[in-house]
Amino acid sequence: MSSTSRDTTSSDAPRSGVGWRLDNHPPGRRSPLDPLTDRARHPQAWRILQEAGRPRHLATGGELPALDERSAAIVLIAEGALKLVGLAENGTTATLAVRPAGSIVSQFGWDRTSRRSMVAVLPSVVVTVPGKQVTTAVREHPWLAVLLMETMGSLAVEADHRLLAYIAYDASERIRQVLLRLTRLFQSACGRPVIPLAQQDLADLAGVSREATAKELRRLRESGAVRTGRSRIAVVRTDLIGDEA
């Protein structure tokens, strides 16, 4: 086959396999991200959306307000990590999920009554992609629609898992399960993982009270499994968390 002849459909669609290079991930640097992020699994989609968006830097604690679909329908977390926060009608806020670098977060379907925002738990760089640009990208690359549906459904799946855990496990077990998931999320190649979240965030994610969380963390500290500080939980031994679960 000549070099001028090619199948545009097969070249445009993402190919399966492993060993893809993570875009914009500086060589020699390891960020606390899960190796199975959206950027790692869908590098071509990441490139397309990244080129259509606008980067924004967030300091730790910086907030990316919930925007309408015209402002930012898709958010790419290029560096750092963010927590998704919801605000109930009575004024109560709760951490709904945590997303590491390499995640694609969809804001399609977020109406104004849902009152959600994203807060950086580490110094972060995000790329916001307006709805008009997303529509154009999907028109040019139809296979992107499947990925966007997947990201839109991720929170619903996460909510189902949390409901199942609430029914099947007690508070202590749920706290330990969340700790282990967060440990994998923030695992670093060097040293012990540090989870940059407050006790209230952990309580929200486990669906328990802050008092129950404080009690369980005290037990884990006494066993040598964790060390805690202000908005940080250093996991020393995951085996002790698992053995007690």
ChimeraX attribute file (.defattr): number of C-alpha atoms within 10 A of each C-alpha:
attribute: neighborCount
match mode: 1-to-1
recipient: residues
	/A:1	5
	/A:2	5
	/A:3	5
	/A:4	5
	/A:5	7
	/A:6	10
	/A:7	7
	/A:8	8
	/A:9	9
	/A:10	9
	/A:11	9
	/A:12	14
	/A:13	14
	/A:14	15
	/A:15	12
	/A:16	8
	/A:17	7
	/A:18	8
	/A:19	7
	/A:20	13
	/A:21	10
	/A:22	18
	/A:23	15
	/A:24	10
	/A:25	14
	/A:26	9
	/A:27	7
	/A:28	6
	/A:29	8
	/A:30	12
	/A:31	18
	/A:32	22
	/A:33	20
	/A:34	20
	/A:35	15
	/A:36	12
	/A:37	18
	/A:38	21
	/A:39	23
	/A:40	19
	/A:41	20
	/A:42	20
	/A:43	18
	/A:44	18
	/A:45	21
	/A:46	22
	/A:47	14
	/A:48	15
	/A:49	23
	/A:50	21
	/A:51	12
	/A:52	17
	/A:53	19
	/A:54	15
	/A:55	16
	/A:56	13
	/A:57	16
	/A:58	20
	/A:59	14
	/A:60	16
	/A:61	15
	/A:62	16
	/A:63	17
	/A:64	19
	/A:65	12
	/A:66	21
	/A:67	20
	/A:68	16
	/A:69	19
	/A:70	13
	/A:71	14
	/A:72	22
	/A:73	23
	/A:74	26
	/A:75	23
	/A:76	24
	/A:77	26
	/A:78	24
	/A:79	23
	/A:80	23
	/A:81	28
	/A:82	29
	/A:83	22
	/A:84	20
	/A:85	21
	/A:86	19
	/A:87	16
	/A:88	12
	/A:89	10
	/A:90	6
	/A:91	8
	/A:92	8
	/A:93	14
	/A:94	19
	/A:95	22
	/A:96	20
	/A:97	17
	/A:98	20
	/A:99	21
	/A:100	25
	/A:101	27
	/A:102	30
	/A:103	25
	/A:104	27
	/A:105	21
	/A:106	22
	/A:107	22
	/A:108	18
	/A:109	11
	/A:110	16
	/A:111	13
	/A:112	10
	/A:113	9
	/A:114	13
	/A:115	16
	/A:116	22
	/A:117	18
	/A:118	24
	/A:119	21
	/A:120	26
	/A:121	25
	/A:122	22
	/A:123	15
	/A:124	22
	/A:125	20
	/A:126	26
	/A:127	22
	/A:128	23
	/A:129	24
	/A:130	22
	/A:131	18
	/A:132	14
	/A:133	18
	/A:134	23
	/A:135	15
	/A:136	12
	/A:137	18
	/A:138	16
	/A:139	12
	/A:140	11
	/A:141	15
	/A:142	14
	/A:143	15
	/A:144	23
	/A:145	15
	/A:146	11
	/A:147	15
	/A:148	19
	/A:149	12
	/A:150	14
	/A:151	19
	/A:152	19
	/A:153	13
	/A:154	14
	/A:155	16
	/A:156	11
	/A:157	12
	/A:158	13
	/A:159	15
	/A:160	12
	/A:161	12
	/A:162	17
	/A:163	13
	/A:164	11
	/A:165	17
	/A:166	16
	/A:167	9
	/A:168	10
	/A:169	13
	/A:170	11
	/A:171	18
	/A:172	17
	/A:173	19
	/A:174	23
	/A:175	24
	/A:176	24
	/A:177	18
	/A:178	17
	/A:179	23
	/A:180	16
	/A:181	11
	/A:182	21
	/A:183	21
	/A:184	17
	/A:185	23
	/A:186	20
	/A:187	21
	/A:188	16
	/A:189	11
	/A:190	7
	/A:191	8
	/A:192	14
	/A:193	21
	/A:194	21
	/A:195	23
	/A:196	20
	/A:197	18
	/A:198	15
	/A:199	21
	/A:200	18
	/A:201	21
	/A:202	24
	/A:203	22
	/A:204	19
	/A:205	20
	/A:206	25
	/A:207	21
	/A:208	18
	/A:209	14
	/A:210	15
	/A:211	12
	/A:212	14
	/A:213	24
	/A:214	15
	/A:215	12
	/A:216	17
	/A:217	22
	/A:218	16
	/A:219	13
	/A:220	21
	/A:221	16
	/A:222	11
	/A:223	13
	/A:224	15
	/A:225	19
	/A:226	21
	/A:227	17
	/A:228	17
	/A:229	11
	/A:230	9
	/A:231	13
	/A:232	15
	/A:233	22
	/A:234	17
	/A:235	24
	/A:236	18
	/A:237	16
	/A:238	18
	/A:239	11
	/A:240	16
	/A:241	21
	/A:242	14
	/A:243	8
	/A:244	12
	/A:245	13
